[in-house]
Amino acid sequence: MTDQSIPQARTQAEAVAAPDTPDKGAAGSPATGGLSRRRLLGTAGATGLVLGAAGGAAGYAARPAGATPLSSLGSGEVMFHGKHQPGIVQRLQARGHLVAFDLAAGAGRKEAAALLRRWSETARRLMAGEGARQDDTGVALDAGPSSLTITFGLGHSFFARTGLEKQRPVALDPLPEFSSDRLDRARSNGDLWVQIGADDSLVAFHALRAIQKDAGRAARIRWQMNGFNRSPGATAHPMTARNLMGQVDGTRNPKPSDADFDRRIFVPESGSRNPAWMANGSYAVVRRIRMLLDDWEQLSVKEQEDVIGRRKADGAPLTGGTETTEMDLEKTDRAGNLVVPLDAHARITRPDQNGGAAILRRPFSYHDGMDADGVPDAGLLFICWQADPLRGFVPLQRKLDRGDALSRYIRHEASGLFAVPGGAAEGEYVGQRLLEG
């Protein structure tokens, strides 16, 4: 996916100039008191006063006047409150955590509302570069917001657990089974889903830990997955990401500037079959897709390009041009063969070959180690967004299921579908219109 700038991002100068409020819940030494993370921004190597005594709580370097400000990588800030939840249209982040929860036995609508209220407040604070409300671990106290986003979704089972079956969207019906699925049910679905992304691994982990602790006795973790992407600034200019197969991945992603972007990705405020509480929300399909890298890497570059339908070096279609050049599906070579094979992944997934079906892909790569034979457990934490999965992901995956050349080199091992409510307004929590409506 082509990296997008973050319209909500504030510069470090603006963040430093903004008034700070004491972070009464942040962990720290007596000398730091309630200083927020925003006031503790520092630069590695800069001269600073170390606060805290040896043998006591860890000290944090305070940024002295005139010191070099935090780099732009750490100072990026995404707003929690808004029309849509964060973590959907923002550019890819370097580190991600996906975690699903099931409500505890006996927990219902009341407990779910209290949990989402806690989670929303924690997300607001952490995304602003502040500490958690209580028992902050201190992991990220010397870091900036680092473009942290925290996104919340509701699974099909959530509505029966909370007595809200009549408010469950039709679009949240379970996904059909596909022939390429080898799903681990224990790592699929869930009552609640949380997506965490940041440009710093410690900031992302700090958020994951805070969300887990906030769950308390109301919910237990069902499954959790960790992902990564290329770090912003690692290339000379913004580029479409590459996946672990080395392929440019996400060239034809819809863009917020497209005239029909909102219609394809977000639930409208009226005129749809969705319940009113889903206005401005979206649906996330989450799939853990293992890449059979040993098999893939035995192919020549030419063979890999034929599987995808694009050049590996720059992502351009095999029919020529640059990455964004329109693919000529009818072009043939001197022997009369199609330049882009009929089963090429890029041909099959084109919206104009699927009745206009489109999804916003926003994935993370993953690597969960190697087995005794050195075979990597690695691939893609595939996340796609759409206004209706029955018109987005499902028709695309059905077509891929029938003849995608790439299917021989991947395996779908986990799956989930979640309704992601619209963004919370100031003073609201995510899902409030459902749980208190």
Secondary structure, 3 states (H helix, E strand, C coil): CCCCCCCCCCCHHHHHHCCCCCCCCCCCCCCCCCCCHHHHCCCCCCCCCECCCCCCCCCCECCCCCCCCCCHHHHCCCCCCCCCCCCCCCCCCCEEEEEEEEECCCCCHHHHHHHHHHHHHHHHHHHCCCCCCCCCCCCCCCCCCCCCEEEEEECHHHHHHCCCHHHCCHHHCCCCCCCCECCCHHHCCCCEEEEEEECCHHHHHHHHHHHHHHHCCCEEEEEEEEEECCCCCCCCCCCCCECCCCCECCCCCCCCCCCCHHHHHCCCCCCCCCCHHHCCCEEEEEEEEEECHHHHCCCCHHHHHHHHCECCCCCCECCCCCCCCCCCCCCECCCCCECCCCCCHHHHCCHHHCCCCCCEECCEEEEEEECCCCCEEEEEEEEEEECCCCCCHHHHHHHHHHHCHHHHHEEEEEEEEEEECCCCCCCCCCCHHHHCC
